[in-house]
Amino acid sequence: MIEQTADVVVIGGGPAGLAAAISAKQHRANRVIVLDRNQWLGGILPQCIHDGFGVEELGVSMTGPEYAETYIEMAKSQGIMFLTETMVLRFNEALEIIAVNKKGILKLKAKVIILATGCREKTRWYSMIPGTRPSGIYTAGVTQALINLYNIMPGKKVVILGSGDVGLIMARRLKFEGAQVMGVVEFLPYASGLPRNVVQCLDDFDIPLYLNHTITYIAGKERLEKVTIQQVDHTMTPIPGTEKQIACDTLLLSLGLIPENELAKTIGVEIDDHTGGPLVNQRLETTIPGVFACGNCLQVYDTVDMLSFDAKKTGQYAAEYFIRKKAIGQNSKKGLIVHAGVGVRYVVPQRISTYGTIHFTLRVDKPRGATTLLLTAGKKEVLKKKLLGVNPVSMIRIDANISAEIFMAANELEVTLCDN
Amino acid sequence: MVILCQMKNFQVAIIGGGVIGSALAWELSHYKINVVVFEMGSDVASGTSKANSGVIHSGINSPPSSLKARFCVEGNKMFQSLATELGFPLKWIGKYVIAKDEDEIKELERLKTIGHKNKVAGLEIHDGLIVKKKEPNISCIAGLWVPTAGVITPYECTIALAENATENNVRFLLETKVKYLKKKADYFVIGTNKGEFQADVVVNAAGLNCGEIVSMIETPDFQIFPCRGEYLVLDKTYGSLIQSMVYPIPNKELGVLGVHITPTIDGNILLGPSAEFIDDSYDTSTTKEMMKTLFQEAREIIPALPEDTAINAYAGIRCKLASQKTGGWADYRIEESKRNPGLIYLLGIESPGLTAAPAIAKEVTQMISRRMNLEKKTTIRIQAIRRSRFSEMSLDEQSTLIQRDNRWGRVVCRCEQVTEAEVIDALSNPLNAQAFSSVKYRCRAGMGRCQGGFCTQHIVRIMEQQFHKDVKELKLKSPNSHLFIGNVRREI
């Protein structure tokens, strides 16, 4: 058994883990160790060979591997330690981590742990699509890895279910590599990926987008032979008589992402049902003291730029936690619960343990035109912001000042949308 | 070795590598005879043997003096030593058959009487309160407690039988489809896509295809009625809803046991199977309607069963000798052909076929011994301890193994914590079964929550680099279930 100690252990060496590690180091954490189960760092970025990364954050459009490289170099130059091909098996509330790699079993004692475990893709069984179980059904991310990292072409004639960003990008990628892309099927009345991706990946290549449609049957004895698509009504119920069969040998599933918190759950980190990520306070600390979260395991982000921005905050808060013991609010039991009210799907953080300026990220439940976002404490209005239009695909970020007076008086905060 | 590979003459040929064929192969591997098994799938247990409830039945459901009752009760008693010897997990969790009203209590009495006649031990009728104490989530007024019912993972059992039989010189030929069968003077000629073979005795253990095999050589005096059973697998989070299996009163019209709830070896819960007579014996598709029905029927047993708890669905097909019209119940047929002596039929081996398999194997071995001299081998290779699972070891055991072979330190499937060493071991199986599902069924890689999202690429690399496979050859589970069409670009 190999034993080590560290100030900060970051679980996951994707963009969030790298950003958090760098930031923790910059905020005077000494020994920072990043663990990752893959052979490489950067998480999913090395397979994202399209560009558009870094525009908001750095003002340059980079490919995924380029963006990752920027962070990896920065991290290495700062003396952050990396253990790749290292899988965390378990950890506990005393912040002891058991991990494994080819050298053996590792026991790490940390002063603080940052969860940067990312997310996983939803599978066919998330939607329980009936039919046979042939080969040729892949999630979009797996296909992206197969094509871009492993030089493997899954099929020739492809249908994509779900219009999330990975699905849209893979539609274009497959077309580039000579596959026939028969269409993208989306059960919502609008695409769930970024509008720029709908234009650049589908429209520019004449790939049909079937909105208000879903796949209701998968057929094929050994390899996939065809799928049945069907129109859905406003309750998402398939409408009889609208069935249409599309011959294909490959089905890509881009059904969305699930924050990966299996590890966190084992030690009782509370999970928010709406984000799928840990319930955190304004310092991005989970319900287990000394355990922080960032990146897609906290909430699924729209872009890596925003994710890095927030992950750096996590790194800073984590370093400050043990250096200055600046876990503000720890001395008072008082805390505010943040609720997602009318029109809002979720808000992060879900708890506030002190007054001051708080950075909120949130998503709305459905697309709307002009609306007003309201942050209230009991009957008292804390913040009011007019928004021109909102869409669940775009995360909303606001800073709000919670005064000492409001903090002491209220028990709850609520974020709502109020149509004008 | 070369001679062995070219050998085409066998004393016994078994058609079908399901649990029945594999159990017989294993039984015969103890004797000094040459045995071959033809399996058309890419691995053993590729039909009904992998898609069932995995229940080791007690024998309360089949009429006394039927073959079903006899082999079920005999097989049940053999399973513990089989599991220990071959190293597959078996849990005697017991089962309840529950009654919802007074009429159904009479049914419990009837089942208990049948059970007594079949010499099933330990049967007791419990009133609703006692059932509630043991199974708080079950709603009923009484339950028949059957302590001698257990669960296994059905494909693990079949794989263990087949692999150990192979280690003892039985030849399993995978992806080998029998195309014709001819009787010569005192032997049979079996034509396959891999060439012609000869055997003195042929055993038809082809399951759903048993009729097709018979018609190659004579006119069948029976018909197979495929009856599909769909299942839903619930997330492990709900694994504690029940401790034992829970069955409704059997459905007599269809000759099946009805939708029951089964805790699996791995901690999931199974709902099913449905019962639906279909035309195509290969049609293992699942349907939206049946998914709903399964849920509704399971709710009759566990009213508090939450919605949207299923994480997977599959279907298996029963090989029935009786049609829906005639009530679906018929006994097994285990007999030698009168027109073609030396040809042994195993027909209509549906539930409790898994339980009955080792007993049927003994019976068939007896039948074979009447045709040839069966002499026991003096030494038998015992199955190496069950495939070791990293996830089930202590930290010390894990450390020791990694020091010995560092591939134990690389986790390939993160959901089930399966290491590279285990994947390589699974791929190095004695049957040479190398489909993706062969890996999955042997070491659980790809069976977890992400359903292969993380491990697929790593397993592909291992197959390419360490087993020198071309990506075009890689298959999901059957001969034509190719995974990829090739490389994106030619490697330089």
Interface residues (C-beta under 8 A of the other chain):
Chain A: M1 R37 E85 M87 L89 I98 V100 N101 K102 K103 G104 I105 R120 E121 T123 R124 W125 M128 P130 G131 T132 R133 P134 S135 G136 Y138 T139 G141 V142 A145 L146 I147 L149 Y150 N151 I152 M153 P154 G155 K156 E177 T216 A219 K221 E222 R223 D249 E262
Chain B: Y282 D283 T284 S285 T286 T287 K288 M291 A310 I311 N312 A313 Y314 L395 Q398 S399 I402 Q403 N406 R407 G409 R410 V411 R414 C415 Q417 R449 C450 Q451 G452 G453 F454 T456 Q457 V460 R461 V471 K475 L476 K477 S478 P479 N480 S481 H482 L483 F484 I485 G486 N487 V488 R489 E491
